[in-house]
Amino acid sequence: MVVYSTQEDPPEIREKLEALQYQNNLVEELQFRLNAVQRERDRLEKEIDEYRMSAQSYIRKCPKEILMILFEFYTLENPRVVRRLLLVCKEWYQLAVSMPRLWNRIPINIDHVWDVTFSCNDISRRVEICLQRSGSLPLELDLDFTNFESSGAKICEKIIDSFQGSNADSWNIREWAYGLSTESIEGFEVLPVCHPQHVFALVEQLAGKTGDVMRRWGSLRLVLPGDGNLAAMVWKHLVYPTPHLSRMDLNGTHGLTLVHGNHDFVGFPDLRALRHLGLDDLEDLDSLRLEVSSLSSFVVRYVQGDISSLSRLANLHTLTLVGGYGVPSDVPVQQTTLSLPRLRNLSVQWVIEGIQDIQFNIPKLECFDIFCPFLRLPRKANYARIQTERLSWRFDEIGLSSNWEDKIKVKTSFSSEIRSILTSYPNTSYFTFSSTFKGVVIEILRESNVNSALSSALRAVTFEGSLGDLETVVAQEIWMPND
């Protein structure tokens, strides 16, 4: 309430009105403070109620064994989210810290930034904690050095960035910048913030000063930098034995071999426990000190040229061959015979030109997986000529329109592809397709020529949804006459 005095009011009344205004202001101030206190009281009461409810919740009553299972599932995709568990409560903190399985997986991704000191220091602290809390468990490493660049490359990119927004030709600027001589300012003493030494220190930490950490490695995914010299400097730290390394996937070795050749670098002197191996090129197999007959699973990317050396992997159980994405290789696979007497699972991904000319001397497979790019389907001529009990045909849906009319057109264009798959493998008992093509597949299976080709062997067809949901239709239901 605002009170005003006028000139007509006697002096004593004006004084009383001013005093009344002061009291009104004081009431408003106290009311404001009271409201703030009441809000704080309500907040505290709500937090207490929430705590009491959570204390009585099922998660609080979970046995530690159940919580441990939940923790492992929660960190399955990204081990770094374990830090969130530490912030929930003291009980969860103590439990998470005491679980070595939450700390033995160490993912490292070098950021594409000018100043690498902060990120490398942060990674180093995380690695040290993981090494301490993982106990004696084998370490599972995922090391991605894709963005790892030399000081010279970072300096050139910094110069190019400074011209952004100008009218200068970007291609000429890039060509000029990378033609500059930057050796005089690449030293650690001049520009320490972007020097590769910070990354090399991380690699040394993961190997151990005497190789003690490297001896704990159980699995490794390594993506080398595109710069062959940097790749060689990373590789030269990997000279200690790895007697427990059972899985290894090497990516980006092309730059390394391009600069140093296949036989001019050494690493991983002890691979006696290795059972799974993934390589970019078959030729890289010769650079590893490995008894290839010990491998049970092998992945080779960029399949081309002569692949007859695969027959050396006599005890191979699972083989994955990866071709080009959407485009044929410059060097098609040469005609040859592959003898793999123990092979049970084969996966062919993307486009491998000439794979239809490979003679597979193998038993009937348990499973054959085909994964195709949407932009360029292999067609019948480019499918491996094998026999299998189960066949899964999948395709990359990137580029597939979400428009319903376009989807109908795509389904129609895929019909011939699906028909080729079904008729090319008549001895297959179980097929798996995307649920997108359920109607198309069933319609084709009901065609008389396809029916006669598959009726003796086919048992069921499974349709997989985008969320992994499965629907299986037995052959009798497919061929049952419509009412």
FENZITA-V393383 format. One record per backbone hydrogen bond with DSSP energy under -0.5 kcal/mol. CO is the residue of the C=O (numbers start at 1). NH is the residue of the N-H. Records with the same first field share a line. If there is no record, write none. Layout:
CO: NH  NH
//
This chain:
6: 9
10: 13  14
11: 15
12: 16
13: 17
14: 18
15: 19
16: 20
17: 21
18: 22
19: 23
20: 24
21: 25
22: 26
23: 27
24: 28
25: 29
26: 30
27: 31
28: 32
29: 33
30: 34
31: 35
32: 36
33: 37
34: 38
35: 39
36: 40
37: 41
38: 42
39: 43
40: 44
41: 45
42: 46
43: 47
44: 48
45: 49
46: 50
47: 51
48: 52
49: 53
50: 54
51: 55
52: 56
54: 57
57: 61
58: 62
59: 62
63: 66  67
64: 68
65: 69
66: 70
67: 71
68: 72
69: 73
70: 74
71: 75
73: 76
78: 81
79: 82
80: 83
81: 84  85
82: 86
83: 87
84: 87
85: 88  89
89: 93
90: 94
91: 95
92: 96
93: 97
94: 98
96: 99
98: 100
99: 102
100: 103  104
104: 106  140
105: 107
106: 142
108: 144
111: 113
114: 116
116: 120
117: 121
118: 122
119: 123
120: 124
121: 125
122: 126
123: 127
124: 128
125: 129
126: 130
127: 131
128: 132
129: 133
130: 134
132: 135
134: 137
139: 141  218  219
140: 106
141: 221
142: 108  144
143: 145  223
144: 110
145: 148
147: 149
150: 154
151: 155
152: 156
153: 157
154: 158
155: 159
156: 160
157: 161
158: 162
160: 163
161: 164
163: 166
169: 173
170: 174
171: 175
172: 176
173: 177
174: 178
175: 179
176: 179
177: 180
180: 182
182: 185
183: 186
187: 190  191
191: 194
192: 195
193: 116  117
195: 198
196: 199  200
197: 201
198: 202
199: 203
200: 204
201: 205
202: 206
203: 207
204: 208
207: 213  214
208: 211
211: 215
213: 216
214: 217
216: 139
218: 246  247
219: 141
220: 249
221: 143
222: 224  251
223: 145
226: 228
227: 231
228: 232
229: 233
230: 234
231: 235
232: 236
234: 237
235: 238
237: 239
238: 268
242: 245
244: 246
246: 275  276
247: 220
248: 278
249: 222  251
251: 224
252: 255  256
253: 257
254: 258
255: 259
256: 260
257: 261
267: 289
270: 242
271: 274
275: 296  297
276: 248
277: 299
278: 250
279: 301
281: 284
282: 285
283: 286
284: 287
285: 288
288: 290
289: 271
290: 292
291: 294
292: 295
296: 317  318
297: 277
298: 320
299: 279
300: 322
305: 307  334
307: 310
308: 311
309: 312
310: 313
312: 314
313: 316
314: 342
317: 344  345
318: 298
319: 347
320: 300
321: 349
322: 303
324: 326  351
330: 332
331: 305
332: 305
336: 359
337: 339
338: 340  361
340: 343
344: 366  367
345: 319
346: 369
347: 321  349
348: 371
349: 323
350: 352
351: 324  353
352: 355
353: 333
354: 357
355: 358
358: 360
359: 338  361
360: 362
361: 340
365: 389
367: 346
368: 392
369: 348
370: 394
371: 350
372: 396
373: 376
376: 373
379: 382
380: 383
384: 386
385: 360
387: 365
389: 429  430
390: 368
391: 432
392: 370  394
394: 372
395: 397
396: 374
397: 400
399: 401
403: 407
404: 408
405: 409
406: 410
407: 411
408: 412
409: 413
410: 414
411: 415
412: 415  416
414: 418
415: 419
416: 420
417: 421
418: 422
419: 423
420: 424
421: 425
425: 428
429: 459  460
430: 391
431: 462
432: 393
433: 464
434: 437
435: 438
437: 441
438: 442
439: 443
440: 444
441: 445
442: 446
444: 447
447: 451
448: 452
449: 453
450: 454
451: 455
454: 457  458
459: 475
460: 431
461: 473
462: 433  464
463: 471
464: 435
465: 468
469: 465
471: 463
472: 474
473: 461
474: 477  478
475: 479
//
